[in-house]
Amino acid sequence: MALSLHPTPARNLEKVRMTLRIERISDGGITTIRLIGRLQVEHLDELKAQITDSGPRVELDLEELSLVDVEVVRFLGTCQAAGIKMVHSSPYITDWVAKERSREK
């Protein structure tokens, strides 16, 4: 299953760029949610729904995630604390999540 989320068109209606694509792949045991593009706070409700609908064993593949904001980083830290594995994460995202998690303690 793939889902693309687009920004709300503003004045420039001729160009609507994809900001985030969510692909969900299940092998029967683990569901991998692959995030592609820019994940921003306005996408979190959809991502939460995808995680909830994916069953008890979920991992987030962040290999093609290019940009996140601070609310997303905090959400990813919450996911880690809940046992959701993050795979293929870039070092900047991994480090930022760790820093935000240490601030919450």
N, C-alpha and C positions, 0 to 999 in steps of 0.2 A: 504494500500500500504506500502510495506517495501523496503528500499533501504539500502544496505550495502556498505560502502566505505572502501577499503583496501589500505594500503600503497603500494607504488611502490616497487616491490621486488628488493632487493639489491643483495649482494653476496650470502646470505643465502636463496636459492630458495625453500628449502624443507618446510619452515615454513612461511606462510602468515597469519598473525593474523588480525582479524577484529578490526579496530580501532573505527569505528562508525557505528551504525545502526540507520536509521531514519524510524520511523513508522508514518504514517499519518492516523488519524481516524476522520471521519466527522459524526456528528449526524444531519446534516442538518442546524444547526444554528451556531455551533462553530466547527472549525477544530482544533484538537489537534495534534501537531507534537511532537512525543515522541523521545527523543534523548537518545541513549544507548551507553555507552562506552566512548571513548576519542574524544572530539571535538577539532579540531585544525584548524589553520588559513586556511589550504588547503581545508577544507571542507565548508568554508563559502559560496562560490559561489553556491554550491548545496543547502545548507540550505536556502539561499536567494531565489533561484528558487522555492523551496518547499513552502516557505512562500508566495511568489507572486502568486503561483498557487492555494493557499488554500482559497482565498476569503477574505472578509473584516474582519471576526471575527476569529482570530487565537490565540491560546495559545501554549506555549512551555512547555512540561512536562519534567522536568530535574531530575526526581527521580532517574534514572539509569545512569545519566551522572557522570562519575568518574573523569575526568580530563579535564581541559581547559587551554588555554594559554591566555596571556594578550590581544591579538587581539580579541579573542573570547569574553572575558569579556567586552571589549569596544563595540563590536557588540551587545551583550545582553543588554547593557545599552541603545544603540540606539533603540533596539526593544522596551524596556520599555517606552522610551520617545515617541515612535510612538503609544503607546497604546496596545502593545502586552503583554499579561499577562504571567508571568512565574509561573508555579505551581510546587510543590514538589521539590523545589530547596534546595540543601544542604546549611547549614549556611555559609560555607566558600565561596561558589559562590555568594550567596546573598550579603554578606558583601563586597566582592571584587568588585562586580558590583556597589554597592553604593559608595564605595571609588573612583572608576574610574569616576563615574558620577559627584561626587562633585569636582573632579580635573578639569573637563571640564568647569565648570561654572565660 
